[in-house]
Amino acid sequence: MTVKTLPEFPVKKGEPAYKLWIFDPGWKGEIPLTFNLRQLAEQKRSVLLPGHRLCAGCAAPIVVKLASFAFRGPTIVVNATGCLEVASTIFPYTSWAVPWIHVAFENAAAVAGGVESAIKALKKTGRLPYDHVDVVVFAGDGGTFDIGFQALSGMAERGHDVLYILYDNEAYMNTGIQRSGGTPQFAATTTSPAGEVVPGKTQPKKPIADIMVAHRIPYVATGTPAHWMDFMKKVRRGIEVNGPAFIHALSDCNRGWRHETDISVEIMRRAVDTCYFPLWEWTPEQGYVLTDRSLTIARNPSLKQPIEKYIEVQGRFRHLLKPENRELLKQFQEYVDKVWEDLLRRASNAPR
């Protein structure tokens, strides 16, 4: 007789939510998607256990926790090098409650594709004891916008059934807050400092989600932890589609963005309210579709806030609020407006 020392999934009422994810061989079914806050707290099980060493105020663990609440069953996580990886798996400890593999900056998507191919082979030969095993990647902007983009593009081109979640903190925060392809224009970093000659990073942020749309994969979306229900719905959709899916999640970093630790969620809310980071999803059938708060703003443009509301609480943009930099602030606002108007033209549900 085998003695079980760990509980089966799903979580039973009153049972601690922080335990390893255990699925008996032959487990059938799908974990329901729940949006009731009490049920989430009592019955949903996060894949990220307590004890990790991510900074206070970091949004990355919120991204992971919300995403895991939308997982549908057995899941393998692939994690690129970055803040999330180094702070959650300090040897000999781990904060991951599911099978997890760390790979380099440049090849998380390639490894995820290999894992997905192995799962297919196991199913084909009848050696997989589950209905499905999902593969989810968590990677930062360094492992997505820049170093890892070649592997991500290749994974999309080959059509691997993988959900890739970018937690975008807009710089190489893990190695010292250096600028990346995801750093917005005029933001100050250690390699693009704001001074009298150079006003921070001089190039605009790379439109990574639109680039993934150009790959014509089954699903692309944006999201933030501040809009948690919208984000969880998108994660489940990304898992359920047959083929590659990509979610661009804004992930506040109070160390790099230079603000107090208790306003991270508020800042991400402001990112959406100013249309700096619109919420949308894309499928080949529907094209661009506005979601959640961004759809509300499109229907009522008076709700759109000026970009100052987003940058006024972040030290990395402090120089833009100086009188001598009014022209730069104007350029930033014009850029945000231009991108927003372009999205409105493309979104099938935007008011005409």
VEXLUM-526692 format. One record per residue (C-alpha): residue number from 1; residue in one letter; x, y, z. Coordinates in Angstrom, 1 decimal. Each point is the difference from the previous one (the first is absolute). Layout:
! residues N
+------+------+--------+--------+--------+
| resi | resn |      u |      v |      w |
+------+------+--------+--------+--------+
|  NUM |    a |      X |      Y |      Z |
...
+------+------+--------+--------+--------+
//
This chain:
! residues 352
+------+------+--------+--------+--------+
| resi | resn |      u |      v |      w |
+------+------+--------+--------+--------+
|    1 |    m |    0.0 |    0.0 |    0.0 |
|    2 |    t |    1.4 |    3.4 |   -1.0 |
|    3 |    v |   -0.4 |    2.7 |    2.6 |
|    4 |    k |   -0.7 |    3.4 |   -1.5 |
|    5 |    t |    1.8 |    2.8 |    1.8 |
|    6 |    l |   -1.2 |    2.8 |   -2.4 |
|    7 |    p |   -3.5 |    0.9 |   -0.8 |
|    8 |    e |   -1.6 |   -0.5 |   -3.4 |
|    9 |    f |   -1.1 |    2.9 |   -2.2 |
|   10 |    p |   -2.2 |    2.0 |    0.1 |
|   11 |    v |    0.2 |    1.6 |    3.4 |
|   12 |    k |   -2.6 |   -1.0 |    2.5 |
|   13 |    k |   -1.7 |    2.6 |    2.1 |
|   14 |    g |    2.1 |    0.8 |    3.1 |
|   15 |    e |    3.1 |   -1.6 |   -1.4 |
|   16 |    p |    3.1 |    2.3 |   -0.4 |
|   17 |    a |    0.3 |    1.3 |   -3.5 |
|   18 |    y |    3.8 |    0.0 |    0.1 |
|   19 |    k |    1.0 |   -3.6 |   -0.7 |
|   20 |    l |    1.4 |   -1.9 |   -3.0 |
|   21 |    w |   -2.3 |   -0.6 |   -2.9 |
|   22 |    i |   -0.7 |   -3.8 |    0.0 |
|   23 |    f |   -2.0 |   -1.8 |   -2.7 |
|   24 |    d |   -0.7 |   -3.7 |    0.2 |
|   25 |    p |    0.8 |   -1.9 |   -3.2 |
|   26 |    g |   -3.1 |   -0.3 |   -2.0 |
|   27 |    w |   -1.4 |    3.3 |    1.4 |
|   28 |    k |   -2.7 |    1.3 |   -2.3 |
|   29 |    g |   -1.7 |    3.4 |   -0.1 |
|   30 |    e |    0.8 |    3.6 |    0.0 |
|   31 |    i |    0.5 |    2.4 |    2.9 |
|   32 |    p |   -2.8 |    2.6 |   -0.3 |
|   33 |    l |    0.8 |    3.6 |   -0.5 |
|   34 |    t |   -1.1 |    2.0 |    3.1 |
|   35 |    f |   -0.5 |    3.7 |    0.4 |
|   36 |    n |   -1.5 |    0.1 |    3.5 |
|   37 |    l |    2.6 |    1.5 |    2.3 |
|   38 |    r |   -0.9 |   -2.2 |    3.0 |
|   39 |    q |    0.1 |   -3.1 |   -2.1 |
|   40 |    l |    3.3 |    1.0 |   -1.5 |
|   41 |    a |    1.4 |    0.4 |    3.5 |
|   42 |    e |   -1.4 |   -3.2 |    1.3 |
|   43 |    q |    0.1 |   -2.4 |   -2.9 |
|   44 |    k |    2.5 |    1.1 |   -2.6 |
|   45 |    r |    3.6 |   -1.2 |    0.3 |
|   46 |    s |    2.9 |    2.2 |   -1.1 |
|   47 |    v |    3.0 |   -1.5 |   -1.7 |
|   48 |    l |    2.2 |    2.4 |    1.8 |
|   49 |    l |    0.6 |   -0.9 |    3.6 |
|   50 |    p |    0.9 |    2.4 |    2.9 |
|   51 |    g |    3.6 |    0.7 |    0.8 |
|   52 |    h |    1.2 |    1.3 |   -3.3 |
|   53 |    r |    2.4 |    3.0 |    0.1 |
|   54 |    l |   -1.6 |    2.3 |   -2.5 |
|   55 |    c |    0.0 |    3.7 |    1.1 |
|   56 |    a |   -2.8 |    1.4 |    2.0 |
|   57 |    g |   -2.4 |    1.7 |   -2.5 |
|   58 |    c |    1.2 |   -2.1 |   -2.9 |
|   59 |    a |   -2.9 |   -0.8 |   -2.4 |
|   60 |    a |    1.6 |   -3.2 |   -1.5 |
|   61 |    p |   -1.3 |   -2.3 |    2.8 |
|   62 |    i |   -3.5 |    1.5 |   -0.4 |
|   63 |    v |    0.2 |   -0.8 |   -3.8 |
|   64 |    v |    1.0 |   -3.6 |    0.8 |
|   65 |    k |   -2.6 |   -0.5 |    2.7 |
|   66 |    l |   -2.9 |    1.4 |   -2.1 |
|   67 |    a |    1.1 |   -2.0 |   -3.0 |
|   68 |    s |    0.2 |   -3.2 |    2.0 |
|   69 |    f |   -3.6 |    0.6 |    1.3 |
|   70 |    a |   -1.0 |   -0.4 |   -3.7 |
|   71 |    f |    2.0 |   -3.2 |   -0.6 |
|   72 |    r |   -2.3 |   -2.9 |   -1.0 |
|   73 |    g |    1.9 |   -3.0 |    1.2 |
|   74 |    p |    3.5 |   -1.6 |   -0.1 |
|   75 |    t |    2.5 |    2.7 |   -1.0 |
|   76 |    i |    3.7 |    0.2 |   -0.7 |
|   77 |    v |    1.6 |    3.5 |    0.4 |
|   78 |    v |    3.0 |    1.1 |   -2.0 |
|   79 |    n |    1.8 |    3.0 |    1.5 |
|   80 |    a |    2.6 |    2.2 |   -1.7 |
|   81 |    t |    2.8 |    1.5 |    1.9 |
|   82 |    g |   -1.2 |    3.2 |    1.8 |
|   83 |    c |   -1.3 |    1.4 |    3.2 |
|   84 |    l |   -2.7 |   -2.6 |    0.4 |
|   85 |    e |    2.5 |   -2.9 |   -0.5 |
|   86 |    v |    2.8 |    1.2 |    2.2 |
|   87 |    a |   -2.3 |    1.0 |    2.9 |
|   88 |    s |   -2.2 |   -3.1 |    0.0 |
|   89 |    t |    2.6 |   -2.8 |   -0.2 |
|   90 |    i |    2.9 |    0.9 |    2.2 |
|   91 |    f |    1.8 |   -3.4 |    0.3 |
|   92 |    p |   -0.9 |   -2.3 |    1.7 |
|   93 |    y |   -3.5 |    1.5 |    0.3 |
|   94 |    t |   -2.9 |    0.6 |   -2.5 |
|   95 |    s |   -3.3 |    1.9 |    0.3 |
|   96 |    w |   -1.5 |   -1.9 |   -3.0 |
|   97 |    a |   -2.8 |   -2.5 |    0.7 |
|   98 |    v |    0.0 |   -1.5 |   -3.5 |
|   99 |    p |    2.6 |   -1.5 |   -2.2 |
|  100 |    w |    2.3 |    2.8 |   -0.9 |
|  101 |    i |    3.1 |    0.5 |   -2.2 |
|  102 |    h |    2.4 |    2.9 |   -0.2 |
|  103 |    v |    1.8 |    0.7 |   -3.2 |
|  104 |    a |    2.1 |    2.9 |   -1.4 |
|  105 |    f |   -1.2 |    3.4 |   -1.0 |
|  106 |    e |    0.1 |   -0.9 |   -3.7 |
|  107 |    n |   -1.8 |   -3.4 |   -0.2 |
|  108 |    a |   -3.0 |   -0.2 |    2.3 |
|  109 |    a |   -2.4 |   -0.2 |   -2.9 |
|  110 |    a |    2.1 |   -2.7 |   -1.8 |
|  111 |    v |    0.1 |   -2.1 |    3.2 |
|  112 |    a |   -3.7 |    0.4 |    0.4 |
|  113 |    g |   -0.5 |   -1.2 |   -3.5 |
|  114 |    g |    2.1 |   -3.1 |    0.7 |
|  115 |    v |   -2.0 |   -0.7 |    3.1 |
|  116 |    e |   -3.2 |    0.3 |   -1.9 |
|  117 |    s |    1.3 |   -2.3 |   -2.7 |
|  118 |    a |    1.0 |   -2.6 |    2.6 |
|  119 |    i |   -3.6 |    0.2 |    1.4 |
|  120 |    k |   -1.4 |   -0.7 |   -3.4 |
|  121 |    a |    2.3 |   -3.0 |   -0.4 |
|  122 |    l |   -1.1 |   -1.4 |    3.4 |
|  123 |    k |   -3.7 |    0.4 |   -0.9 |
|  124 |    k |    0.5 |   -1.6 |   -3.4 |
|  125 |    t |    1.6 |   -3.1 |    1.6 |
|  126 |    g |   -2.6 |   -0.1 |    2.8 |
|  127 |    r |    2.4 |    0.8 |    2.8 |
|  128 |    l |   -1.6 |    3.2 |    1.2 |
|  129 |    p |   -2.4 |   -0.6 |    2.9 |
|  130 |    y |   -1.9 |    3.3 |   -0.4 |
|  131 |    d |   -2.4 |    1.6 |   -2.5 |
|  132 |    h |    2.5 |    2.8 |   -0.6 |
|  133 |    v |    3.2 |    1.5 |    1.5 |
|  134 |    d |    0.3 |    3.7 |   -0.7 |
|  135 |    v |    3.3 |    1.8 |   -0.6 |
|  136 |    v |    0.3 |    3.6 |    1.3 |
|  137 |    v |    3.0 |    2.3 |   -0.4 |
|  138 |    f |    0.7 |    2.9 |    2.4 |
|  139 |    a |    2.7 |    2.4 |   -1.3 |
|  140 |    g |    1.0 |    3.6 |    0.5 |
|  141 |    d |    0.6 |    2.6 |   -2.6 |
|  142 |    g |    3.7 |   -0.9 |   -0.4 |
|  143 |    g |   -0.9 |   -3.6 |   -0.8 |
|  144 |    t |   -2.8 |    1.1 |   -2.3 |
|  145 |    f |    0.5 |    3.4 |   -1.7 |
|  146 |    d |    3.7 |   -0.5 |   -0.6 |
|  147 |    i |    2.1 |   -3.0 |    0.9 |
|  148 |    g |   -2.7 |   -2.6 |   -0.3 |
|  149 |    f |   -2.0 |    1.4 |   -2.9 |
|  150 |    q |    1.5 |   -2.3 |   -2.6 |
|  151 |    a |   -1.1 |   -3.1 |    1.9 |
|  152 |    l |   -3.5 |    1.5 |    0.6 |
|  153 |    s |   -0.4 |    0.8 |   -3.7 |
|  154 |    g |    1.1 |   -3.5 |   -0.9 |
|  155 |    m |   -2.4 |   -1.6 |    2.5 |
|  156 |    a |   -2.8 |    2.0 |   -1.5 |
|  157 |    e |    0.9 |   -0.9 |   -3.6 |
|  158 |    r |    0.2 |   -3.7 |    0.9 |
|  159 |    g |   -3.4 |    0.1 |    1.6 |
|  160 |    h |    0.8 |   -1.5 |    3.4 |
|  161 |    d |   -3.0 |   -0.2 |    2.4 |
|  162 |    v |    1.6 |    2.3 |    2.7 |
|  163 |    l |   -1.2 |    3.0 |    1.9 |
|  164 |    y |    2.7 |    2.6 |    0.3 |
|  165 |    i |   -0.5 |    2.6 |    2.7 |
|  166 |    l |    2.2 |    3.1 |   -0.1 |
|  167 |    y |    0.3 |    1.7 |    3.4 |
|  168 |    d |    1.2 |    3.4 |   -1.2 |
|  169 |    n |    1.8 |    2.1 |    2.6 |
|  170 |    e |    1.5 |    2.1 |   -2.8 |
|  171 |    a |    3.7 |   -0.4 |    0.6 |
|  172 |    y |    2.7 |   -2.6 |    0.9 |
|  173 |    m |   -1.0 |    0.3 |    3.7 |
|  174 |    n |    1.8 |   -3.2 |    1.0 |
|  175 |    t |    3.4 |    1.2 |   -1.0 |
|  176 |    g |   -0.1 |    3.7 |    1.0 |
|  177 |    i |   -2.9 |    1.9 |   -1.7 |
|  178 |    q |    1.5 |    0.2 |   -3.5 |
|  179 |    r |   -2.1 |    1.1 |   -2.9 |
|  180 |    s |   -1.6 |   -2.6 |   -2.2 |
|  181 |    g |   -2.2 |   -0.1 |   -3.1 |
|  182 |    g |   -2.9 |    0.2 |    2.4 |
|  183 |    t |    1.1 |    3.2 |    1.7 |
|  184 |    p |   -2.2 |    2.9 |   -1.0 |
|  185 |    q |    1.3 |    3.1 |   -1.6 |
|  186 |    f |    1.5 |    2.7 |    2.4 |
|  187 |    a |    0.1 |   -2.5 |    3.0 |
|  188 |    a |    3.2 |    0.3 |    2.0 |
|  189 |    t |    2.0 |   -3.2 |    0.5 |
|  190 |    t |    3.6 |   -0.7 |    1.1 |
|  191 |    t |    1.0 |   -0.3 |   -3.7 |
|  192 |    s |   -2.3 |    2.8 |   -1.2 |
|  193 |    p |    0.3 |    2.6 |    2.8 |
|  194 |    a |   -2.0 |    3.2 |   -0.3 |
|  195 |    g |    2.3 |    3.0 |   -0.1 |
|  196 |    e |    0.5 |    3.4 |   -1.7 |
|  197 |    v |    1.1 |   -1.6 |   -3.3 |
|  198 |    v |   -2.0 |   -3.3 |   -0.2 |
|  199 |    p |   -3.5 |    0.0 |    1.5 |
|  200 |    g |   -0.1 |   -3.7 |    0.9 |
|  201 |    k |   -0.6 |   -2.7 |   -2.7 |
|  202 |    t |   -0.3 |    1.6 |   -3.4 |
|  203 |    q |   -1.9 |   -2.8 |   -1.7 |
|  204 |    p |   -3.7 |   -1.0 |    0.4 |
|  205 |    k |   -1.0 |   -3.3 |    1.5 |
|  206 |    k |   -0.1 |   -2.9 |   -2.4 |
|  207 |    p |   -3.6 |   -1.0 |   -0.8 |
|  208 |    i |    0.6 |   -3.7 |    1.0 |
|  209 |    a |   -3.7 |   -1.0 |    0.1 |
|  210 |    d |   -0.6 |    1.4 |   -3.5 |
|  211 |    i |    3.1 |   -1.8 |   -1.2 |
|  212 |    m |   -1.5 |   -3.3 |    1.3 |
|  213 |    v |   -3.3 |    0.9 |   -1.8 |
|  214 |    a |    2.0 |    0.2 |   -3.2 |
|  215 |    h |    0.9 |   -3.7 |    0.6 |
|  216 |    r |   -3.7 |   -0.8 |   -0.4 |
|  217 |    i |    0.0 |   -2.4 |    3.0 |
|  218 |    p |   -3.4 |   -1.0 |    1.4 |
|  219 |    y |    0.0 |    2.5 |    3.0 |
|  220 |    v |    1.7 |    3.2 |    1.1 |
|  221 |    a |   -1.1 |    2.2 |    2.9 |
|  222 |    t |    1.2 |    2.7 |    2.5 |
|  223 |    g |   -0.8 |    0.1 |    3.7 |
|  224 |    t |    0.9 |    1.4 |    3.4 |
|  225 |    p |   -0.3 |   -1.4 |    3.5 |
|  226 |    a |   -2.1 |    3.1 |    0.8 |
|  227 |    h |   -2.7 |   -1.3 |   -2.3 |
|  228 |    w |    0.1 |   -3.5 |    1.4 |
|  229 |    m |   -3.2 |   -1.5 |   -1.3 |
|  230 |    d |    0.8 |    1.2 |   -3.6 |
|  231 |    f |    3.5 |   -1.5 |    0.4 |
|  232 |    m |   -1.2 |   -3.4 |    1.3 |
|  233 |    k |   -2.5 |   -0.3 |   -2.8 |
|  234 |    k |    2.8 |    0.6 |   -2.5 |
|  235 |    v |    2.3 |   -2.6 |    1.6 |
|  236 |    r |   -2.7 |   -2.6 |   -0.3 |
|  237 |    r |   -0.7 |    0.9 |   -3.6 |
|  238 |    g |    3.7 |   -0.2 |   -0.8 |
|  239 |    i |    0.2 |   -3.5 |    1.6 |
|  240 |    e |   -3.1 |   -1.3 |   -1.8 |
|  241 |    v |    0.9 |    1.0 |   -3.5 |
|  242 |    n |    1.7 |   -2.6 |   -2.2 |
|  243 |    g |    3.4 |    1.5 |   -0.8 |
|  244 |    p |    2.2 |    2.8 |    1.3 |
|  245 |    a |   -1.4 |    2.8 |    2.1 |
|  246 |    f |    1.7 |    3.1 |    1.3 |
|  247 |    i |   -1.0 |    2.3 |    2.9 |
|  248 |    h |    1.8 |    3.3 |    0.6 |
|  249 |    a |   -0.5 |    0.8 |    3.7 |
|  250 |    l |    1.2 |    3.3 |    1.4 |
|  251 |    s |    2.0 |   -0.8 |    3.2 |
|  252 |    d |    0.9 |    3.0 |    2.2 |
|  253 |    c |    3.5 |    0.1 |    1.5 |
|  254 |    n |    0.2 |    2.6 |    2.8 |
|  255 |    r |    3.8 |   -0.3 |    0.1 |
|  256 |    g |    0.4 |    0.9 |   -3.6 |
|  257 |    w |   -3.1 |    2.2 |   -0.4 |
|  258 |    r |    1.0 |    1.8 |    3.3 |
|  259 |    h |   -3.0 |    0.3 |    2.1 |
|  260 |    e |   -1.3 |   -1.2 |    3.4 |
|  261 |    t |   -0.9 |   -3.7 |    0.3 |
|  262 |    d |   -3.6 |    0.4 |    0.8 |
|  263 |    i |   -1.2 |    1.6 |   -3.3 |
|  264 |    s |    1.0 |   -2.6 |   -2.5 |
|  265 |    v |   -3.5 |   -1.1 |   -0.9 |
|  266 |    e |   -1.2 |    3.7 |   -0.1 |
|  267 |    i |    2.8 |    0.8 |   -2.5 |
|  268 |    m |   -1.1 |   -2.8 |   -2.3 |
|  269 |    r |   -3.5 |    1.2 |    0.3 |
|  270 |    r |    1.2 |    3.4 |   -1.1 |
|  271 |    a |    1.9 |   -1.5 |   -2.9 |
|  272 |    v |   -3.4 |   -1.2 |   -1.4 |
|  273 |    d |   -1.9 |    3.2 |    0.9 |
|  274 |    t |    2.5 |    2.1 |   -1.9 |
|  275 |    c |   -0.1 |   -2.4 |   -3.0 |
|  276 |    y |    3.7 |   -0.5 |    0.4 |
|  277 |    f |   -0.7 |   -3.7 |    0.3 |
|  278 |    p |   -3.4 |   -0.9 |   -1.6 |
|  279 |    l |   -1.7 |   -3.2 |    0.7 |
|  280 |    w |   -0.9 |   -2.1 |   -3.1 |
|  281 |    e |    0.0 |   -3.5 |   -1.5 |
|  282 |    w |    0.5 |   -1.2 |   -3.5 |
|  283 |    t |   -1.1 |   -3.1 |   -1.9 |
|  284 |    p |    0.1 |   -0.8 |   -3.7 |
|  285 |    e |   -3.7 |   -0.2 |   -0.1 |
|  286 |    q |   -0.9 |    3.3 |    1.9 |
|  287 |    g |    3.1 |    2.1 |   -0.4 |
|  288 |    y |    0.7 |    2.6 |    2.7 |
|  289 |    v |   -2.6 |    0.2 |    2.7 |
|  290 |    l |    0.1 |    2.5 |    2.9 |
|  291 |    t |   -0.6 |   -1.4 |    3.5 |
|  292 |    d |   -0.9 |    1.1 |    3.5 |
|  293 |    r |    1.0 |    3.6 |    0.9 |
|  294 |    s |    1.3 |    0.8 |   -3.5 |
|  295 |    l |   -3.3 |   -0.8 |   -1.5 |
|  296 |    t |   -1.7 |    2.2 |    2.6 |
|  297 |    i |    2.4 |    2.9 |   -0.9 |
|  298 |    a |   -0.6 |   -0.5 |   -3.7 |
|  299 |    r |   -3.8 |    0.3 |    0.6 |
|  300 |    n |    0.5 |    3.0 |    2.3 |
|  301 |    p |    3.2 |    2.0 |   -1.1 |
|  302 |    s |   -0.4 |    2.4 |    2.9 |
|  303 |    l |    1.3 |   -2.7 |    2.3 |
|  304 |    k |    3.4 |    0.0 |   -1.8 |
|  305 |    q |    2.6 |    1.6 |    2.3 |
|  306 |    p |    3.1 |    2.0 |   -1.1 |
|  307 |    i |    3.3 |   -1.8 |    0.1 |
|  308 |    e |    1.1 |    2.2 |    2.9 |
|  309 |    k |   -2.3 |   -2.1 |    2.3 |
|  310 |    y |    2.1 |   -3.1 |   -0.9 |
|  311 |    i |    3.5 |    1.6 |    0.3 |
|  312 |    e |   -0.4 |    2.4 |    2.9 |
|  313 |    v |    0.5 |   -2.8 |    2.6 |
|  314 |    q |    3.0 |   -1.6 |   -1.7 |
|  315 |    g |    3.5 |    1.3 |    0.6 |
|  316 |    r |    1.2 |   -1.4 |   -3.4 |
|  317 |    f |   -2.1 |    2.7 |   -1.7 |
|  318 |    r |    0.6 |    2.8 |    2.5 |
|  319 |    h |    2.0 |    2.1 |   -2.5 |
|  320 |    l |   -3.0 |    0.2 |   -2.3 |
|  321 |    l |   -1.9 |    2.1 |    2.5 |
|  322 |    k |    2.6 |    2.7 |    0.0 |
|  323 |    p |   -0.9 |    3.2 |   -1.8 |
|  324 |    e |    2.9 |   -0.3 |   -2.4 |
|  325 |    n |   -1.2 |   -3.4 |   -1.2 |
|  326 |    r |   -3.6 |    0.9 |   -0.8 |
|  327 |    e |    0.7 |   -0.7 |   -3.7 |
|  328 |    l |    1.1 |   -3.5 |    0.9 |
|  329 |    l |   -3.1 |   -0.6 |    2.0 |
|  330 |    k |   -2.1 |    1.3 |   -2.9 |
|  331 |    q |    1.8 |   -2.5 |   -2.3 |
|  332 |    f |   -0.7 |   -2.8 |    2.4 |
|  333 |    q |   -3.7 |    0.9 |    0.2 |
|  334 |    e |   -0.2 |    0.2 |   -3.8 |
|  335 |    y |    1.6 |   -3.4 |   -0.4 |
|  336 |    v |   -2.4 |   -1.6 |    2.5 |
|  337 |    d |   -3.0 |    1.7 |   -1.8 |
|  338 |    k |    1.2 |   -1.2 |   -3.4 |
|  339 |    v |    0.3 |   -3.6 |    1.1 |
|  340 |    w |   -3.4 |    0.1 |    1.7 |
|  341 |    e |   -1.7 |    1.5 |   -3.0 |
|  342 |    d |    1.6 |   -2.6 |   -2.2 |
|  343 |    l |   -1.4 |   -2.7 |    2.3 |
|  344 |    l |   -3.4 |    1.5 |   -0.1 |
|  345 |    r |    0.0 |   -0.1 |   -3.8 |
|  346 |    r |    1.0 |   -3.7 |    0.0 |
|  347 |    a |   -2.3 |   -1.2 |    2.9 |
|  348 |    s |   -3.2 |   -1.6 |   -1.3 |
|  349 |    n |   -2.0 |    1.0 |    3.1 |
|  350 |    a |    1.2 |    3.6 |    0.2 |
|  351 |    p |   -2.7 |    2.6 |   -0.4 |
|  352 |    r |   -0.2 |    1.4 |   -3.6 |
+------+------+--------+--------+--------+
//
